[in-house]
Amino acid sequence: MALNPNYSKTSAFFHLLLFLLGNGASATLFTLENHCSYTIWPGTLSGNGVTLGGGGFPLAPGSTVQLTAPSGWSGRFWARTGCSFDGSGNGKCLTGDCAGGLRCTGAGVPPATLAEFTVGSAGNGNKDFYDVSLVDGYNVGVGVRATGGTGDCRYAGCGADLNAACPTELQVRDGGGAVVACKSACAAFNMAEFCCTGEHSTAQTCFPTLYSRIFKSACPAAYSYAYDDASATFTCSASDYVITFCPPPSSYR
């Protein structure tokens, strides 16, 4: 499927991995937990046509939902906030909005915190690749914890409240003036040095910026810019995953 041009650079990396992996591993269970004090509407997007959760659904505070992905699945999850949908699923969200209304048919509109996965296969030793990305900005905290797997199964995520620390020039505010999301510098300024495009389109020419360092300092286990692979992409074999929105401090310290 054609993906929104805002789909982060890291996603191209995941699609390449998907192509290389093949099939044959058992299914992977994703458990989505809402630890926020408000309802969120998780959005889901697949890079290979297997849509989980119908593309989107409501998740009340304290609620959990489980979704099963087949071997070789590639995609992302994110939280949408401030949503209003009618009985037919038509409507909009204040942050993380997507085409398709309740059930997303495309990538979320930045800024939104992303949990990205490529599920492994038997031909690759069932090795999964996963990250939590701030490349498209931030709206709520997200944590990813691997369960039952083997290998370098580290915690990925951003539990800090980046909305509270967001520089003025990156802030997204609601009608009452509250900061509800924090843009990436790329989205705010559309400059090659922030977007890793043009003469800054390679790992040798695109470097962390003042803004990505703010994100990285607050959330060292999350992607802060397009070439942050070494410190932000994690692997695990034959694992299930718990994705927590608004994770409590005890889960990531």
FENVENDA-V199992 format. One record per backbone hydrogen bond with DSSP energy under -1.0 kcal/mol. NH is the residue of the N-H (numbers start at 1). CO is the residue of the C=O. If there is no record, write none. Layout:
nh:NH co:CO
nh:NH co:CO
//
This chain:
nh:7 co:4
nh:11 co:8
nh:14 co:10
nh:15 co:11
nh:16 co:12
nh:17 co:13
nh:18 co:14
nh:19 co:15
nh:20 co:16
nh:21 co:17
nh:28 co:69
nh:30 co:67
nh:31 co:241
nh:32 co:65
nh:33 co:243
nh:34 co:63
nh:35 co:245
nh:40 co:59
nh:41 co:80
nh:43 co:78
nh:44 co:55
nh:45 co:76
nh:47 co:74
nh:55 co:52
nh:56 co:53
nh:57 co:42
nh:59 co:40
nh:62 co:34
nh:63 co:60
nh:65 co:32
nh:67 co:30
nh:69 co:28
nh:72 co:120
nh:73 co:70
nh:75 co:117
nh:76 co:45
nh:77 co:115
nh:78 co:43
nh:81 co:95
nh:84 co:92
nh:86 co:90
nh:89 co:86
nh:92 co:84
nh:94 co:81
nh:95 co:81
nh:102 co:89
nh:105 co:99
nh:109 co:97
nh:112 co:136
nh:114 co:133
nh:115 co:77
nh:116 co:131
nh:117 co:75
nh:118 co:129
nh:119 co:73
nh:124 co:121
nh:125 co:122
nh:126 co:121
nh:128 co:236
nh:129 co:118
nh:130 co:234
nh:131 co:116
nh:133 co:114
nh:134 co:223
nh:137 co:134
nh:138 co:182
nh:142 co:158
nh:143 co:244
nh:144 co:156
nh:145 co:242
nh:147 co:240
nh:150 co:237
nh:153 co:151
nh:154 co:152
nh:156 co:144
nh:157 co:221
nh:158 co:142
nh:162 co:160
nh:170 co:167
nh:171 co:168
nh:172 co:181
nh:174 co:178
nh:177 co:174
nh:180 co:172
nh:181 co:172
nh:182 co:138
nh:183 co:170
nh:188 co:184
nh:189 co:185
nh:190 co:186
nh:194 co:191
nh:195 co:191
nh:196 co:192
nh:197 co:192
nh:200 co:197
nh:201 co:198
nh:205 co:202
nh:206 co:202
nh:213 co:209
nh:214 co:210
nh:215 co:211
nh:216 co:212
nh:217 co:213
nh:218 co:214
nh:219 co:215
nh:222 co:219
nh:223 co:132
nh:228 co:225
nh:232 co:229
nh:233 co:229
nh:234 co:130
nh:236 co:128
nh:237 co:150
nh:238 co:126
nh:240 co:147
nh:241 co:29
nh:242 co:145
nh:243 co:31
nh:244 co:143
nh:245 co:33
nh:246 co:141
nh:251 co:248
nh:252 co:249
nh:253 co:249
//
